Amino acid sequence: MAGPGPATPQPTAITLHRKSRVLEVAFADGLSFRLPCEFLRVYSPSAEVRGHGPGQEVLQTGKQEVEILQVEPVGNYAVQLHFSDGHNTGIYSWPLLYEYGVRQDAMWREYLERMAAAGASREARPGRT
């Protein structure tokens, strides 16, 4: 097992684009990522989504229209995102946001494959969040 790699660059700007429902995160190494609210919601690092161990992940459905209402700093190492469906327990650390930016395309494909396999929809059903 490899030891810890180089430190994750620090964010230089975090901008919430409400109309396009995108959280833009720019890092000190010059990379910038546009992370859709839906992507961040379905990959929330919370126990509610990830479960308490491998294989316990909970597939998040009906989150296509979810919005981020608030971006709250957590110390100097993370942000807590408050979503329009009431979810607010995920803490998004700088290394996590950076990893999500780098791996976004592959992670999104995996999510869509899991949704298709489950016969689930990204669209919210009336009366459900």
C-alpha positions in Angstrom: 0.0 0.0 0.0 1.4 3.3 -1.0 2.0 6.1 1.5 0.2 9.4 1.4 0.7 11.3 -1.8 1.2 15.0 -2.2 -1.1 17.3 -0.3 -4.3 18.3 -2.1 -4.1 21.9 -3.4 -6.2 24.3 -1.4 -9.3 25.8 -3.0 -8.9 29.4 -4.2 -12.6 30.0 -5.0 -15.9 28.2 -4.4 -18.8 29.7 -6.4 -22.4 28.4 -6.3 -24.1 29.0 -9.7 -27.8 28.8 -8.6 -29.3 29.0 -12.1 -27.2 26.2 -13.6 -27.1 24.3 -10.3 -23.4 23.9 -10.3 -20.8 24.4 -7.6 -17.5 25.6 -9.2 -14.4 24.9 -7.2 -11.0 26.4 -8.3 -7.8 25.0 -6.7 -4.4 26.5 -6.2 -2.8 24.3 -8.8 -4.9 26.0 -11.5 -7.5 23.2 -11.9 -11.1 24.2 -11.7 -14.1 21.9 -11.6 -17.8 22.5 -12.2 -19.7 20.0 -10.0 -23.5 19.7 -10.6 -25.6 19.8 -7.5 -27.2 16.5 -8.4 -23.7 14.9 -8.7 -22.7 16.2 -5.3 -26.0 15.1 -3.7 -25.9 11.5 -5.0 -22.3 11.2 -4.0 -22.7 12.8 -0.6 -20.0 11.6 1.8 -22.7 11.2 4.6 -23.4 7.9 6.3 -27.0 8.2 5.0 -25.7 7.8 1.5 -22.5 5.9 1.8 -23.6 3.5 4.5 -21.4 2.3 7.3 -19.2 0.1 5.2 -18.5 -1.3 1.7 -21.6 -2.5 0.0 -23.9 -0.5 2.2 -24.2 2.5 -0.2 -27.8 3.7 -0.7 -28.6 4.6 -4.3 -30.0 8.1 -4.4 -32.9 8.6 -6.9 -35.0 11.5 -8.0 -32.3 14.1 -7.4 -32.2 15.7 -10.9 -33.7 19.0 -9.8 -32.0 19.2 -6.4 -30.3 22.6 -5.6 -27.7 23.7 -3.1 -29.2 26.3 -0.8 -26.2 27.0 1.3 -22.4 26.4 1.3 -21.2 26.5 4.9 -17.4 26.4 5.7 -16.2 23.7 8.1 -12.9 24.9 9.6 -10.2 25.4 7.0 -10.6 21.9 5.5 -14.2 21.4 4.1 -17.6 22.7 3.3 -21.0 21.4 4.4 -23.6 21.6 1.7 -27.3 22.2 2.4 -29.5 20.8 -0.3 -33.1 21.7 -1.3 -34.3 18.2 -0.3 -33.3 18.7 3.3 -30.0 16.7 3.1 -27.2 18.5 4.9 -25.1 15.9 6.7 -22.3 15.5 4.2 -18.9 17.2 4.9 -17.1 17.8 1.6 -13.3 18.0 2.4 -10.9 19.7 0.0 -9.3 16.3 -1.0 -12.8 14.8 -1.6 -13.9 17.8 -3.8 -10.7 17.5 -5.8 -11.1 13.8 -6.3 -14.7 14.3 -7.4 -13.5 16.9 -9.9 -10.8 14.6 -11.3 -13.1 11.5 -11.4 -16.4 13.2 -12.2 -17.0 11.6 -15.6 -16.3 8.1 -14.5 -18.3 8.5 -11.3 -21.3 9.9 -13.2 -21.2 7.0 -15.7 -21.1 4.6 -12.8 -24.1 6.3 -11.2 -26.1 6.2 -14.4 -25.3 2.5 -14.8 -26.5 1.8 -11.2 -29.7 3.8 -11.8 -30.4 1.8 -15.0 -29.7 -1.5 -13.3 -32.1 -0.6 -10.5 -34.8 0.7 -12.9 -34.7 4.0 -11.0 -35.2 7.5 -12.2 -33.3 10.7 -11.7 -36.6 12.6 -11.8 -38.4 13.3 -8.5 -41.7 11.7 -8.1 -44.6 13.8 -6.8 -44.6 13.8 -3.0 -41.1 12.5 -2.7 -37.8 14.3 -2.2 
